[in-house]
Amino acid sequence: MIERQRETGQRRIIIIGSGISGLAAEYQLKQASAARGRAVEVLLLEASGRVGGTVRTLKREGFLLEAGPDSFISEKPEALQLAKEIGLESRLIETSEAHRRSFIVRGGRLRPVPEGFQLLAPTRFWPFVTTDIFSWPGKARMALDLVLPRRTATEGNGADDESLAQFVRRRFGREALERMAQPMVGGIYTADPEHLSLRATMPRFLEMERQHRSIIRAMWRARKRTSAAQQRGTSGARYSLFLSFDEGVQVLTDRLAALLSDSIRLNARVNALDFDQATQRWHLTVNNDETIHADAVCLALPAYAAAALLRTLDGELANELDAIPYASTATVNLAYHRADIPHPLDGFGFVVPFIEQRATLACTFSSVKFAGRAPADHALLRAFVGGALQPDMFALDEDEMVAAVRADLHALLGIEAPPLFAHVERWPRSMAQYHLGHLERVARINERLINFPSLQLAGNAYNGAGLPDCIRSGRTAADNLLRVVSSL
């Protein structure tokens, strides 16, 4: 057994997992410890042969393929701030100015999302009235939100939470759920709206109801305030809502990996984790034959993987972590000659309601959304498959998956020609599902962690699933651990 000892007087913090959460944690530890003049040894252990987790950008035949996330939102500042800190601001790109809209499938056709429609409700009257996504009875039912009362605390499940499906049906009706909310929110969380916790994912809608009663009225008022701020020149908006990098999202993880390369170990799987109460130190078994000691540990892993390592230390904590469900998804990138696509591609892509019974959850027109994704006179499309509502699609083999997506693209975009190539990337158990009671479960997890002050969790399973959320998670965990080791 190989035993690695820390230098005398120097504290060691180990991060397990090199997704964006783990990389952000390591970066924060190094920056913060240097700023405080505190010598801390940081080591990141990654079981696989590459860093970045689900962030993966590929180049093939002049195309730029995103196998994982293709962008992040600027409304949450963490990803943008990190990009600036590590010298990537000049490489940020906005979505293309042309065709800034998306579509929803209804009756086998792509219908434009009404201008001003935000996930659940309209902020503009006329585009909502004239859209053919909803029937007239459906529109009338949605308009009832203007007069419906607030929900009382004793309604629904008796708590200040309800599922997305329950909320939308209550405020806007069944058609609004099936035709708009489910596909829109499903495209973000790949979740079943019947189980998705509104308070854990979109609490602002609950707050709108509490403050304004009507969601539509609250959104109209918010739009007026935003318009007034923009007219005064105080919006401060420099970037569009969705941002990426000139050569893909992996630019971010590659830069972090380069900055941290001296303290990252690949192909280093942690098989066991133990805590010595007497010495207050952690003992990690790596690759079954090496023991590494640490003063603090950050598990930047899926909740179920963290549970496996913590099972012998705290069974109750492990059970809570194991109870967080996950969905599996796949991305299918397809490259085409532009002339082989009859559709004008005059938007950023489309989402597909579950009731349409298609194999594809959503499709991004990647070469329209961001510059530099395809050579001239070519197009790149990216489809999403699987998720909580269609797990059988994820189980298909690669050829079957591509064939199912191509069948949808033929029906919806008129594409008959085969793609120049297709690339499938599978992400098993990658999307944490924030079911009803999620926030209460996270609170119970945090209560158990009080018994282990030198242990932190980070990742998309707790307080947000997007890149900015994961970066915040990692940096917060790092700050917490640095405070602990500084007191030792």
C-alpha positions as CSV (number, residue, x, y, z in Angstrom):
1,M,0.0,0.0,0.0
2,I,1.3,3.4,-1.0
3,E,0.8,6.1,1.7
4,R,1.1,9.7,0.8
5,Q,1.8,12.1,3.7
6,R,1.1,15.8,3.7
7,E,3.9,18.3,4.3
8,T,4.4,19.3,7.9
9,G,2.0,22.0,8.8
10,Q,0.2,22.0,5.4
11,R,-3.4,21.1,5.1
12,R,-4.7,18.9,2.3
13,I,-8.1,19.2,0.7
14,I,-9.2,16.5,-1.8
15,I,-11.9,17.0,-4.4
16,I,-13.4,13.9,-6.0
17,G,-14.9,14.4,-9.4
18,S,-13.7,16.8,-12.2
19,G,-17.0,18.0,-13.7
20,I,-17.6,21.7,-13.7
21,S,-18.5,21.6,-10.0
22,G,-15.2,19.9,-9.0
23,L,-13.1,22.2,-11.3
24,A,-14.8,25.3,-9.9
25,A,-14.2,24.0,-6.3
26,E,-10.5,23.4,-7.0
27,Y,-10.1,26.8,-8.7
28,Q,-11.8,28.6,-5.8
29,L,-9.6,26.8,-3.2
30,K,-6.4,27.8,-4.9
31,Q,-7.5,31.4,-5.4
32,A,-8.9,31.9,-2.0
33,S,-6.1,30.2,-0.1
34,A,-3.5,32.3,-2.0
35,A,-5.4,35.5,-1.2
36,R,-5.5,34.6,2.5
37,G,-1.8,33.6,2.4
38,R,-2.7,30.2,3.7
39,A,-0.8,27.2,2.3
40,V,-3.3,24.5,1.4
41,E,-2.5,21.5,-0.8
42,V,-5.4,20.8,-3.2
43,L,-5.7,17.5,-5.1
44,L,-8.5,16.6,-7.5
45,L,-9.1,13.0,-8.3
46,E,-11.0,11.9,-11.4
47,A,-12.0,8.3,-12.1
48,S,-12.0,8.6,-15.9
49,G,-9.3,9.7,-18.3
50,R,-10.7,13.2,-19.0
51,V,-12.0,16.2,-17.1
52,G,-15.2,18.1,-17.6
53,G,-17.9,15.6,-16.8
54,T,-20.9,16.2,-19.2
55,V,-19.2,19.2,-20.7
56,R,-17.8,17.9,-24.0
57,T,-17.1,19.6,-27.3
58,L,-16.0,17.7,-30.4
59,K,-14.7,18.8,-33.8
60,R,-15.4,16.8,-36.8
61,E,-15.2,17.6,-40.5
62,G,-15.4,21.3,-39.9
63,F,-18.4,21.0,-37.5
64,L,-18.3,21.9,-33.8
65,L,-20.4,19.4,-31.8
66,E,-21.7,19.9,-28.3
67,A,-22.2,16.5,-26.7
68,G,-23.3,18.0,-23.5
69,P,-24.5,21.5,-22.6
70,D,-24.2,24.1,-25.4
71,S,-24.6,27.3,-23.4
72,F,-25.4,28.9,-20.1
73,I,-27.7,31.7,-19.0
74,S,-26.3,35.1,-18.2
75,E,-29.0,35.9,-15.7
76,K,-27.2,33.7,-13.2
77,P,-23.8,35.4,-13.0
78,E,-21.5,32.6,-11.8
79,A,-20.4,31.1,-15.2
80,L,-19.9,34.6,-16.7
81,Q,-17.9,35.8,-13.7
82,L,-15.7,32.7,-13.8
83,A,-15.1,33.1,-17.5
84,K,-13.9,36.7,-16.9
85,E,-11.7,35.6,-14.0
86,I,-9.8,33.1,-16.1
87,G,-9.3,35.3,-19.1
88,L,-12.1,34.0,-21.4
89,E,-14.2,37.1,-21.7
90,S,-13.0,37.8,-25.3
91,R,-14.1,34.2,-26.3
92,L,-17.7,34.6,-25.2
93,I,-20.3,34.7,-27.9
94,E,-24.0,35.5,-27.9
95,T,-26.7,33.7,-29.7
96,S,-27.0,34.9,-33.3
97,E,-29.1,38.0,-33.8
98,A,-31.2,36.5,-36.5
99,H,-34.1,34.2,-35.8
100,R,-34.2,34.6,-32.0
101,R,-37.2,32.5,-31.5
102,S,-38.2,28.8,-31.0
103,F,-41.0,26.5,-32.0
104,I,-43.3,24.0,-30.5
105,V,-44.7,21.0,-32.3
106,R,-48.5,20.7,-32.6
107,G,-50.2,18.4,-35.0
108,G,-46.9,17.4,-36.7
109,R,-46.1,21.1,-37.5
110,L,-43.7,23.6,-36.0
111,R,-45.5,26.5,-34.5
112,P,-43.6,29.6,-33.3
113,V,-43.7,30.2,-29.6
114,P,-45.7,33.5,-29.1
115,E,-43.5,36.5,-28.7
116,G,-43.2,37.3,-25.0
117,F,-44.3,33.9,-23.8
118,Q,-42.1,32.9,-20.8
119,L,-42.3,29.2,-19.9
120,L,-45.7,29.2,-18.3
121,A,-47.5,32.4,-19.2
122,P,-47.7,35.3,-21.8
123,T,-46.3,38.7,-21.2
124,R,-47.9,40.1,-24.4
125,F,-51.6,40.0,-25.3
126,W,-51.8,40.0,-29.1
127,P,-49.2,37.3,-29.9
128,F,-51.0,35.0,-27.3
129,V,-54.4,35.7,-28.8
130,T,-53.3,35.0,-32.4
131,T,-51.1,31.8,-31.8
132,D,-52.4,28.5,-33.0
133,I,-50.6,26.5,-30.4
134,F,-53.6,26.7,-28.1
135,S,-57.3,26.2,-29.0
136,W,-59.8,29.0,-28.2
137,P,-61.1,27.1,-25.2
138,G,-57.5,26.6,-24.0
139,K,-56.8,30.3,-24.3
140,A,-60.0,31.2,-22.4
141,R,-59.0,28.8,-19.6
142,M,-55.5,30.3,-19.4
143,A,-57.0,33.8,-19.2
144,L,-58.9,32.7,-16.0
145,D,-55.6,33.2,-14.2
146,L,-56.4,36.9,-14.2
147,V,-59.3,36.3,-11.8
148,L,-58.5,33.1,-10.0
149,P,-57.7,33.4,-6.2
150,R,-54.4,32.5,-4.7
151,R,-53.9,29.0,-3.4
152,T,-54.3,28.7,0.4
153,A,-51.7,26.9,2.5
154,T,-54.1,24.0,3.0
155,E,-54.6,23.3,-0.7
156,G,-52.7,20.8,-2.8
157,N,-50.2,18.8,-0.7
158,G,-50.7,21.0,2.3
159,A,-47.3,22.6,2.0
160,D,-45.8,25.6,0.3
161,D,-45.0,23.5,-2.7
162,E,-46.7,21.6,-5.5
163,S,-45.7,19.9,-8.7
164,L,-45.3,21.9,-11.9
165,A,-48.2,20.0,-13.4
166,Q,-50.5,20.7,-10.5
167,F,-49.6,24.4,-10.5
168,V,-50.1,24.9,-14.3
169,R,-53.4,23.0,-14.3
170,R,-54.6,25.0,-11.4
171,R,-53.7,28.4,-12.8
172,F,-53.9,27.9,-16.6
173,G,-55.6,24.6,-17.4
174,R,-54.6,21.2,-18.9
175,E,-53.9,22.5,-22.4
176,A,-51.4,25.0,-21.1
177,L,-49.6,22.2,-19.3
178,E,-49.6,19.7,-22.2
179,R,-48.8,22.2,-25.0
180,M,-46.4,24.6,-23.4
181,A,-45.2,24.1,-19.9
182,Q,-44.4,20.4,-20.2
183,P,-42.2,20.6,-23.3
184,M,-40.6,23.9,-22.3
185,V,-39.7,22.8,-18.8
186,G,-39.0,19.3,-20.0
187,G,-36.4,20.7,-22.3
188,I,-34.6,22.2,-19.2
189,Y,-34.9,19.4,-16.6
190,T,-35.9,16.4,-18.8
191,A,-38.4,15.8,-16.0
192,D,-41.9,14.5,-15.5
193,P,-44.0,17.6,-14.6
194,E,-46.2,15.5,-12.3
195,H,-43.3,15.0,-10.0
196,L,-41.2,18.2,-10.5
197,S,-41.1,20.4,-7.5
198,L,-42.0,24.0,-8.5
199,R,-40.5,25.4,-5.3
200,A,-37.2,23.7,-6.0
201,T,-37.0,24.6,-9.7
202,M,-39.0,27.8,-10.4
203,P,-40.0,29.4,-7.0
204,R,-40.5,32.8,-8.7
205,F,-43.9,31.6,-10.0
206,L,-45.0,30.7,-6.5
207,E,-43.8,34.1,-5.3
208,M,-45.7,35.8,-8.1
209,E,-48.9,34.1,-7.0
210,R,-48.3,35.1,-3.4
211,Q,-47.6,38.7,-4.2
212,H,-49.8,39.5,-7.2
213,R,-52.4,36.6,-7.2
214,S,-52.4,36.4,-11.0
215,I,-49.2,35.1,-12.7
216,I,-50.1,36.8,-16.0
217,R,-50.6,40.1,-14.3
218,A,-47.3,39.8,-12.4
219,M,-45.4,39.0,-15.7
220,W,-47.1,42.0,-17.4
221,R,-45.9,44.3,-14.7
222,A,-42.4,42.8,-14.7
223,R,-42.2,43.4,-18.5
224,K,-43.3,47.0,-18.1
225,R,-40.6,47.6,-15.5
226,T,-38.0,45.9,-17.7
227,S,-39.0,48.0,-20.7
228,A,-38.9,51.2,-18.6
229,A,-35.4,50.3,-17.4
230,Q,-34.2,49.7,-20.9
231,Q,-35.5,53.0,-22.1
232,R,-33.6,54.7,-19.3
233,G,-30.5,52.9,-20.4
234,T,-30.1,51.1,-17.0
235,S,-30.7,47.5,-18.0
236,G,-26.9,46.8,-17.9
237,A,-27.4,44.0,-20.4
238,R,-24.3,43.4,-22.4
239,Y,-24.9,39.8,-23.5
240,S,-27.9,38.0,-24.7
241,L,-29.6,35.6,-22.3
242,F,-27.7,32.5,-23.6
243,L,-24.0,32.6,-23.9
244,S,-21.3,30.1,-25.2
245,F,-17.7,30.3,-26.3
246,D,-16.3,30.6,-29.8
247,E,-15.1,27.0,-29.8
248,G,-17.7,25.5,-27.5
249,V,-18.4,25.1,-23.8
250,Q,-15.4,22.9,-23.3
251,V,-13.3,26.0,-23.7
252,L,-14.3,26.7,-20.1
253,T,-13.3,23.4,-18.6
254,D,-10.2,23.1,-20.7
255,R,-8.9,26.5,-19.4
256,L,-9.7,25.4,-15.8
257,A,-7.9,22.1,-16.4
258,A,-4.9,23.9,-17.8
259,L,-4.7,26.3,-14.8
260,L,-5.0,23.4,-12.4
261,S,-3.1,20.7,-14.2
262,D,-0.4,20.3,-11.5
263,S,-3.1,19.1,-9.0
264,I,-5.4,16.9,-11.1
265,R,-5.0,13.2,-11.2
266,L,-6.9,11.2,-13.9
267,N,-7.7,7.5,-13.8
268,A,-7.8,7.8,-10.0
269,R,-11.0,6.1,-8.8
270,V,-11.8,6.5,-5.1
271,N,-13.1,3.0,-4.0
272,A,-13.5,3.8,-0.3
273,L,-13.8,6.8,2.0
274,D,-13.2,6.6,5.8
275,F,-13.0,9.2,8.6
276,D,-10.8,8.8,11.6
277,Q,-12.6,10.5,14.6
278,A,-9.4,10.5,16.6
279,T,-7.3,12.4,14.1
280,Q,-10.2,14.1,12.4
281,R,-8.7,13.1,9.1
282,W,-10.0,11.4,6.0
283,H,-8.6,8.3,4.4
284,L,-9.2,7.6,0.7
285,T,-8.6,4.3,-1.0
286,V,-7.7,5.0,-4.6
287,N,-7.6,2.3,-7.4
288,N,-7.8,-0.3,-4.6
289,D,-4.1,-0.1,-3.8
290,E,-3.3,3.4,-2.6
291,T,-4.2,5.3,0.5
292,I,-4.4,9.1,0.5
293,H,-5.0,11.2,3.6
294,A,-6.8,14.5,3.7
295,D,-8.0,17.1,6.2
296,A,-11.1,17.8,4.1
297,V,-13.0,16.3,1.2
298,C,-15.4,17.7,-1.4
299,L,-17.5,15.1,-3.2
300,A,-18.3,16.7,-6.6
301,L,-20.2,13.6,-7.7
302,P,-23.7,12.5,-8.6
303,A,-25.7,12.0,-5.4
304,Y,-25.8,8.2,-5.9
305,A,-22.0,8.1,-6.3
306,A,-21.5,10.2,-3.1
307,A,-24.0,7.8,-1.3
308,A,-21.9,4.8,-2.2
309,L,-18.8,6.3,-0.7
310,L,-20.6,7.5,2.5
311,R,-22.6,4.4,3.1
312,T,-20.4,2.9,5.8
313,L,-19.9,6.3,7.5
314,D,-23.5,7.4,7.7
315,G,-26.2,5.2,6.4
316,E,-29.0,7.8,6.9
317,L,-27.1,10.4,4.9
318,A,-26.4,7.8,2.1
319,N,-30.1,6.9,2.0
320,E,-31.1,10.5,1.5
321,L,-28.6,10.9,-1.3
322,D,-29.7,7.7,-2.9
323,A,-33.3,8.9,-2.8
324,I,-32.5,11.7,-5.3
325,P,-33.7,10.2,-8.7
326,Y,-31.9,10.7,-11.9
327,A,-32.9,10.6,-15.6
328,S,-30.7,9.5,-18.5
329,T,-30.5,11.5,-21.7
330,A,-28.6,11.4,-25.0
331,T,-27.7,14.0,-27.5
332,V,-27.7,13.2,-31.3
333,N,-25.7,15.6,-33.4
334,L,-26.5,15.4,-37.2
335,A,-24.6,17.2,-39.9
336,Y,-26.2,18.1,-43.2
337,H,-25.7,20.0,-46.4
338,R,-27.9,23.0,-46.0
339,A,-29.6,22.3,-49.3
340,D,-30.8,19.0,-47.9
341,I,-33.0,20.7,-45.3
342,P,-36.2,22.1,-46.8
343,H,-37.2,24.0,-43.7
344,P,-35.9,27.6,-43.5
345,L,-34.5,27.0,-40.0
346,D,-35.7,30.4,-39.0
347,G,-35.4,29.9,-35.3
348,F,-33.1,28.3,-32.7
349,G,-34.9,25.0,-32.5
350,F,-38.1,23.3,-31.3
351,V,-39.5,21.3,-28.4
352,V,-41.9,18.4,-28.6
353,P,-44.8,18.0,-26.2
354,F,-45.0,14.4,-24.9
355,I,-48.6,14.1,-26.2
356,E,-47.2,14.4,-29.7
357,Q,-45.7,10.9,-29.2
358,R,-42.3,11.6,-30.9
359,A,-39.0,10.1,-30.2
360,T,-37.3,13.5,-30.0
361,L,-37.7,15.7,-26.8
362,A,-36.2,18.7,-28.5
363,C,-33.9,19.8,-31.3
364,T,-31.5,22.7,-31.5
365,F,-30.6,24.3,-34.8
366,S,-27.0,24.6,-33.6
367,S,-25.6,26.3,-36.6
368,V,-28.3,28.9,-36.4
369,K,-28.1,29.5,-32.7
370,F,-24.4,30.1,-32.5
371,A,-21.8,31.1,-35.1
372,G,-19.0,28.7,-36.0
373,R,-20.8,25.5,-35.6
374,A,-20.9,24.4,-39.2
375,P,-19.0,25.1,-42.4
376,A,-20.6,27.4,-45.0
377,D,-23.6,25.9,-46.8
378,H,-24.0,23.3,-44.1
379,A,-26.2,22.9,-41.1
380,L,-25.8,21.2,-37.7
381,L,-28.8,19.9,-35.8
382,R,-28.8,18.5,-32.2
383,A,-31.6,16.3,-30.9
384,F,-32.3,15.2,-27.4
385,V,-33.6,11.8,-26.5
386,G,-34.6,10.0,-23.3
387,G,-35.4,11.8,-20.1
388,A,-37.8,10.9,-17.3
389,L,-40.8,10.6,-19.6
390,Q,-39.2,8.5,-22.4
391,P,-36.6,6.2,-20.7
392,D,-37.2,3.5,-23.4
393,M,-35.7,5.8,-26.0
394,F,-32.4,6.0,-24.1
395,A,-32.3,2.2,-24.1
396,L,-32.2,2.0,-27.9
397,D,-28.9,1.2,-29.6
398,E,-27.1,3.9,-31.5
399,D,-28.4,3.1,-34.9
400,E,-32.0,2.8,-33.7
401,M,-31.7,6.1,-31.9
402,V,-30.4,7.9,-35.0
403,A,-33.2,6.3,-37.1
404,A,-35.9,7.4,-34.7
405,V,-34.6,11.0,-34.6
406,R,-34.2,11.0,-38.4
407,A,-37.9,9.9,-38.7
408,D,-38.9,12.9,-36.6
409,L,-36.8,15.3,-38.6
410,H,-38.3,14.0,-41.8
411,A,-41.8,14.5,-40.5
412,L,-41.1,17.9,-39.0
413,L,-38.4,19.5,-41.2
414,G,-38.9,17.6,-44.4
415,I,-35.4,16.1,-44.4
416,E,-35.1,13.1,-46.6
417,A,-31.4,12.9,-47.2
418,P,-29.2,11.0,-44.8
419,P,-26.9,13.1,-42.6
420,L,-23.2,13.5,-43.5
421,F,-22.6,11.9,-40.2
422,A,-24.4,11.5,-36.8
423,H,-22.8,11.5,-33.4
424,V,-24.6,10.0,-30.3
425,E,-23.5,10.8,-26.8
426,R,-25.1,9.0,-23.9
427,W,-25.3,10.5,-20.4
428,P,-26.7,7.7,-18.1
429,R,-28.2,9.0,-14.8
430,S,-26.9,12.5,-15.5
431,M,-29.9,14.7,-14.8
432,A,-30.9,15.0,-11.1
433,Q,-34.7,15.1,-10.7
434,Y,-36.0,17.7,-8.3
435,H,-39.1,15.9,-7.1
436,L,-41.7,17.2,-4.6
437,G,-39.9,17.4,-1.2
438,H,-36.5,18.0,-2.8
439,L,-35.7,21.0,-0.7
440,E,-36.7,19.3,2.5
441,R,-34.4,16.4,1.5
442,V,-31.5,18.7,0.8
443,A,-32.1,20.3,4.3
444,R,-32.0,16.8,5.9
445,I,-28.7,16.1,4.0
446,N,-27.2,19.3,5.3
447,E,-28.3,18.4,8.8
448,R,-26.4,15.1,8.5
449,L,-23.4,16.9,7.1
450,I,-23.1,18.9,10.4
451,N,-21.5,15.7,11.8
452,F,-18.7,16.0,9.2
453,P,-17.7,19.7,9.1
454,S,-14.8,18.8,6.8
455,L,-17.0,17.2,4.2
456,Q,-18.8,19.1,1.4
457,L,-21.1,18.1,-1.4
458,A,-21.2,19.8,-4.8
459,G,-23.0,19.2,-8.1
460,N,-26.3,19.4,-9.9
461,A,-28.2,17.3,-7.4
462,Y,-28.9,19.9,-4.8
463,N,-29.5,23.6,-5.6
464,G,-29.6,24.0,-9.3
465,A,-28.8,22.0,-12.4
466,G,-27.3,24.5,-14.9
467,L,-23.6,25.4,-15.4
468,P,-23.9,28.6,-13.2
469,D,-25.6,26.6,-10.5
470,C,-22.9,23.9,-10.5
471,I,-20.1,26.6,-10.5
472,R,-21.8,28.3,-7.5
473,S,-22.1,24.9,-5.8
474,G,-18.4,24.1,-6.2
475,R,-17.1,27.5,-5.2
476,T,-19.4,27.6,-2.1
477,A,-18.2,24.1,-1.0
478,A,-14.6,25.3,-1.4
479,D,-15.1,28.4,0.7
480,N,-16.7,26.3,3.4
481,L,-13.9,23.8,3.5
482,L,-11.2,26.5,3.5
483,R,-12.8,28.0,6.6
484,V,-12.8,24.6,8.3
485,V,-9.1,23.8,7.6
486,S,-8.1,27.3,8.5
487,S,-9.3,26.7,12.0
488,L,-7.4,23.4,12.4
